[in-house]
Amino acid sequence: MFAIILISLFYKNKNKFKIHGWLMGIAVILHVASFLAVMGPIFFGHFSAFVEYTAYPEIQTTWIHAVPGAIAMIMGIMLVGLWALNPSDSASCSRRKRLMDVTVLLWLISLVFGVVTYMLLYV
């Protein structure tokens, strides 16, 4: 997903907004799919541990990964959905630029803490 986002940002900077929109759509679909297939079942399957053992660094980083990731996923679905309704209207996209910037920032925070969580648990 991160590579797709970087490639998408490259196309955005080249003013190729349709390609940017399609790539971000693919990134959002992959984000939702990875949540449904892996992250969601693990998180909700062990939710009691995530609430009871908050002093553990692995649990703390999981929360810092999960909360921004969930917000980014919801915002991504919303932004891509709005774009998909009218992909040729770049003016409405530019009005949502700040939301897009916040979404990418939250996605990046989630990615960093997802990697940190993985390293704490498995390395």
HELIX and SHEET records of a PDB file:
HELIX    1   1 PHE A    2  ASN A   13  1                                  12    
HELIX    2   2 PHE A   17  SER A   34  1                                  18    
HELIX    3   3 PHE A   35  MET A   39  3                                   5    
HELIX    4   4 GLY A   40  GLY A   45  1                                   6    
HELIX    5   5 PHE A   47  GLU A   52  1                                   6    
HELIX    6   6 PRO A   57  LEU A   85  1                                  29    
HELIX    7   7 SER A   90  ARG A   95  1                                   6    
HELIX    8   8 LYS A   97  TYR A  122  1                                  26    
END                                                                             
